[in-house]
Amino acid sequence: MRVVAALGGNALLHRGEPLDASVQIGHIREAVRGLATAASGSELVITHGNGPQVGLLAVESAADPALSTPYPLDVLGAQTQGMIGYWLARELRRALPGREVVAVLTETVVALDDPAFTHPTKFVGRSYAAHEAHRLRAEHSWAVRQDGAAWRRVVPSPEPRAIVELPTIARLVDDGCLVIAAGGGGVPVDPHHRGVEAVVDKDLTAALLAEHLKADMLLLLTDVPAVMRDYGTADARPIGQITPRALRALDLPAGSMGPKAEAACRFAEHRHGAVAVIGALADIPALLSGTAGTRIENGKPCR
């Protein structure tokens, strides 16, 4: 079975935790225990988020007096791909001795006329009090938006159109390598391979990658056990199985489960007979066997 697994931001950092390397490495080790199970007997490709890490580097770059201008987001995306890819590859090699593991620095093509550039929505970096967020907006011309009780920076998140290194990734998977690719949704570039000031949604890129690699399963791993019907109410209950049409009708929030649901729907619609699963990182064995999480399949009744 060929599986593409997308690690949510919780795999590296829980909300409110410091961005210390030791904290993130500890979470990587926890994630790898489950991923090693998925890699047993399967072809596995791993993607990951990078929002907090890009945000940290953006703040540091903007505050560095030695720089005439801050580093652009595409460069910061490449830096975080390298850092997180290194951590994942190192821990996977320890967990799976003898298995070839490779992290591929990946570029994702986006369209410059994407409406996301005029309506930034992607949260990056840590949370701020309102007065801090407004000060940073004035100092650095950042767009900021409320995220729960706090405020965070938002940047454009254009649609992923193509993955530049796809043929290379496919060859590595065919050769039996465990591949880490498209971290943070991939470094955003225009059709002429020039860097773009944006961050691509990693779940949508994962769906595109899984579709073109002809994966059998797309695992969207997060910190909740399943998609919940009537989330946030006393009637909340997990959804075990649902069709793309029914999942879209739930109108899930854009800032949390919405992108994962959309990615799952796209993959299930475009890969006949394949399944997308949304669930908890700790439940990987049960997600693979179909006994946990929310399974999204075309033509399957809801339950």
PyMOL commands that set and color helices and strands:
alter all, ss='L'
color gray80, all
select helices_A, chain A and resi 9-11+21-39+51-63+73-95+115-118+130-140+166-174+183-185+202-212+244-249+258-270+281-289
alter helices_A, ss='H'
color red, helices_A
select strands_A, chain A and resi 2-7+43-48+101-104+107-109+122-128+143-147+150-155+162-163+178-181+187-189+217-222+228-229+237-238+241-242+275-280+294-296
alter strands_A, ss='S'
color yellow, strands_A
deselect
rebuild
show_as cartoon
